[in-house]
Amino acid sequence: MKKYSIKDIANLSGVSVATVSRVINDNGRFSEATRKKVLATINETGYQTNFSAKNLRMNKSFSIGILVPDISNYFFAKLVQTIEEILFNHGYSTVICNTARNADKELAYLKMLESKGIDGLIVISGPKAFDIKQLPAAKNLPFICIDRQPSDQHGTVFIASNHYQGAFEATEALINNGCQHPVIALHQQISSSGIERRNGFIDALKKNNIFFNPEHNQVTIETDHILTTLQAFLKDHPETDGIFAINDTIGIEALTTLLKMGKAVPEDIKLIGFDDDPQDRHSFPTLSSVRQNVDQLAEVSVKNLLNMITHEASPESSIIIPVSLVLRESSR
């Protein structure tokens, strides 16, 4: 099998050696068409750079760490998959770390990523602010936070869906369809995105002259005891006629529980979730939900992180991505 050189790749692609080098290193100016042409030639020829030598020369590992709290969650899994695909197309490998929402496990993964000399870090969600200073040697490591506030916003980027907007619109949809006693269903441990969703729910009630009382308009769900939790709540609050579930995991579990209790959805209780998981389209009745723009979240996140790594642009402090409400049978 012929061993191709960078000069061969340049000739076959119809560009200069310098351009091939810029595409391989994802550094410098070149068009998207040129990048695709060069990468296609590399793929067809099987050309391989000497990554070990290049990494030492450039002091780069061309790897990115990703911290994710629950890889079994559809939204997180889809987001990580999309980010990985975009990074791969830019010549970066990824190290995906599933923290299971465990602070000790997260710190252990951070230390491991630090030892591997990653070029950047993507932190996805979490119950508390992310602090890069827990890794003193990595204090200058470029990182961005998705749906998780950094403890220090200086020099990094916070990217999130508009959780407040999604929750506000979902709650208003319940009210506009006749709900006078809507309830928010959430976990006991709540992330920054969950706080925004709760705020959106509360403000939608206020706008529609419904007084928010945590004892009457909020139910805290324990995932392993959702049936008994909902049964007890609805027994104490039989007036409940609508539920906004803070995510689709709770939404689907709530739907199943309500049907087991003999409640008709949406006739007795209307229901809207958040995340628009694929299962929402196949439940009975189908589940209304708020859809996050995963592609845009991933693209904006990768773009900002790579700009930070290459120092091509100063990071924007925060970027909010719009969401959309998808209405189905459960809330009509």
Summary of the structure (lengths in Angstrom):
residues: 332
radius of gyration: 23.6
end to end distance: 63.2
largest distance: 75.8
contacts: 1077
relative contact order: 0.11
helix: 48%
strand: 17%
